[in-house]
C-alpha cells in the first residue's frame, strides 16, 4: 500500500511538470529532461540518441546553399537529425513546433534551440 501511494505521488509530480500537446489528433505528454522538453524518451529513444551523437555540429556543412530555415533548432532537426518539424497545440491554444523522429519520439524545438546554444554544440 505504501508503494502504491508513493507511485501515485510520483505520477502526479511528473504530470504537474509535464506539458501536454495535441499532435495528430492525439494528446502527447512531454516531460522535461536535461533542459529538453521530450516525448517518448522514458527509455531509449531516437531523439536522445541523435543529441548524444553530436558533441559539435558545424551547421554550414549541412545547410549547403541555404540559410536558416526557421530557427537553429528547426535547422538542426531537419538537416542534421533528419527529423520532421510538426506543430502541436496545448489546451490554452499555445502552439509549439516539435522535431519528430522515426521512432515517434519528439523534442520541442525551442528547448532544442536553447539546449544547443547553452551547450555550445552548434558552430557556424
FIDREN-927593 format. One line per 8 residues: number of its first residue (from 0); for each residue x, y, z of C-alpha. Coordinates in Angstrom, 1 decimal, always signed. Last residue first. Example, Ala and Ser with C-alpha at 12.3 -4.5 7.8 and 13.67 -1.06 7.14 Angstrom:
<rs>
1 = +13.7:-1.1:+7.1  +12.3:-4.5:+7.8
</rs>
This chain:
<rs>
123 = +28.8:+28.1:-37.9  +29.3:+26.1:-34.8  +26.5:+24.3:-32.9  +27.1:+22.4:-29.7  +27.7:+25.4:-27.4  +26.0:+23.6:-24.5  +23.7:+26.6:-23.8  +23.1:+27.2:-27.5
115 = +22.2:+23.6:-28.4  +20.0:+23.4:-25.3  +18.2:+26.6:-26.0  +17.5:+25.6:-29.6  +16.3:+22.1:-28.5  +14.0:+23.7:-25.9  +12.5:+26.0:-28.6  +12.1:+23.0:-31.0
107 = +10.1:+20.7:-28.6  +11.7:+17.3:-28.9  +9.8:+14.2:-30.2  +9.9:+10.4:-30.1  +7.8:+8.6:-32.7  +10.5:+6.1:-33.7  +11.2:+7.9:-36.9  +11.9:+11.2:-35.1
99 = +9.6:+14.3:-34.8  +11.0:+17.7:-34.0  +8.3:+19.8:-32.4  +6.9:+23.2:-33.0  +4.7:+24.9:-30.4  +1.2:+26.3:-30.4  -0.5:+27.7:-27.3  -4.3:+27.3:-27.7
91 = -4.8:+27.0:-23.9  -5.4:+23.3:-24.3  -2.0:+22.9:-25.9  -1.4:+22.8:-29.7  +1.2:+20.8:-31.6  +3.1:+21.6:-34.8  +5.4:+19.4:-36.8  +9.0:+19.6:-37.9
83 = +10.5:+16.3:-39.3  +13.7:+14.7:-38.2  +16.8:+14.0:-40.2  +19.0:+14.8:-37.1  +21.3:+17.2:-39.0  +19.3:+18.9:-41.7  +15.7:+18.6:-40.3  +16.2:+18.9:-36.5
75 = +19.3:+21.0:-36.7  +17.5:+23.5:-38.9  +14.5:+23.6:-36.7  +16.6:+24.0:-33.5  +18.6:+26.9:-35.1  +15.4:+28.6:-36.2  +13.2:+29.0:-39.3  +15.0:+28.0:-42.5
67 = +18.5:+29.1:-41.6  +20.4:+29.9:-44.7  +20.5:+27.8:-47.9  +23.4:+26.9:-50.2  +24.5:+23.7:-48.3  +22.9:+23.8:-44.8  +24.6:+20.6:-43.5  +28.2:+21.7:-43.6
59 = +27.3:+25.2:-42.6  +25.8:+23.7:-39.4  +29.1:+22.6:-38.0  +27.7:+20.5:-35.1  +29.8:+19.6:-32.1  +29.2:+16.9:-29.5  +26.9:+15.1:-31.9  +25.7:+11.5:-31.2
51 = +24.2:+12.4:-27.8  +21.5:+14.6:-29.4  +20.6:+12.0:-32.0  +20.4:+9.2:-29.4  +18.2:+11.5:-27.2  +15.6:+11.9:-30.0  +16.0:+8.4:-31.3  +14.7:+7.0:-28.0
43 = +15.8:+4.7:-25.2  +13.7:+4.6:-22.0  +11.1:+7.2:-20.9  +12.0:+9.1:-24.1  +8.7:+9.1:-25.9  +8.1:+12.8:-25.6  +10.7:+15.4:-24.7  +11.0:+19.0:-23.5
35 = +14.8:+19.5:-23.2  +16.8:+21.1:-20.3  +18.2:+17.6:-19.4  +14.7:+16.1:-19.1  +11.4:+18.0:-19.2  +8.5:+15.7:-19.9  +6.1:+16.0:-22.8  +2.6:+14.4:-22.6
27 = +1.0:+13.8:-26.0  -2.7:+14.2:-26.7  -3.8:+12.7:-30.0  -5.4:+14.3:-33.1  -2.0:+14.3:-35.0  -0.5:+16.3:-32.2  -2.4:+17.8:-29.3  +0.0:+19.0:-26.7
19 = +0.5:+18.3:-23.0  +3.3:+19.8:-20.9  +4.7:+18.0:-17.9  +5.9:+19.1:-14.5  +2.5:+18.5:-12.9  +2.3:+15.1:-14.7  +5.6:+14.1:-13.1  +4.5:+15.2:-9.7
11 = +1.2:+13.4:-10.1  +2.9:+10.2:-11.1  +5.4:+10.5:-8.2  +2.5:+10.8:-5.7  +0.7:+7.8:-7.3  +3.8:+5.7:-7.1  +4.4:+6.7:-3.5  +0.8:+5.8:-2.6
3 = +1.1:+2.4:-4.3  +4.4:+1.6:-2.6  +2.9:+2.4:+0.8  +0.0:+0.0:+0.0
</rs>
